[in-house]
Amino acid sequence: MIVRWTDRFTQAYEKLPLEIQKRFDEKIKLFKSNPKHPSLNIHRVRRTFGIWEAYVTKSYRWTFEFIRGGVKLRVIGTHGILRNP
């Protein structure tokens, strides 16, 4: 699976606490091997078309969209990112 990071995602990722970065790194590996794993809690973002979210932790989320052959990572941060996914 191809995973593309947008500039926005990269900038947000770099601002995260190191522990959250490590947790995301683990989650993206899991996502690549099993995108339906229950701990990811993947679901569509309300009132959007084609944008999905997944959990890093209970407080941190990441959004993405499916592209040919993989996904494009949009943004990562606290639950508030869903106001502008």
TAKA-V662260 format. One record per residue. N is the residue number from 1. NEAR is the number of other C-alpha atoms within 8 Angstrom. Layout:
# TAKA-V662260
N	NEAR
N	NEAR
This chain:
# TAKA-V662260
1	6
2	6
3	8
4	8
5	9
6	10
7	6
8	8
9	12
10	10
11	8
12	11
13	11
14	7
15	6
16	9
17	6
18	6
19	6
20	11
21	11
22	8
23	10
24	9
25	8
26	8
27	10
28	8
29	8
30	10
31	11
32	8
33	6
34	7
35	8
36	7
37	9
38	6
39	5
40	12
41	8
42	10
43	7
44	9
45	10
46	4
47	4
48	7
49	4
50	7
51	12
52	11
53	12
54	11
55	13
56	13
57	8
58	6
59	8
60	12
61	15
62	13
63	13
64	12
65	11
66	9
67	7
68	5
69	6
70	10
71	13
72	12
73	13
74	13
75	15
76	12
77	12
78	8
79	8
80	6
81	11
82	7
83	5
84	4
85	9
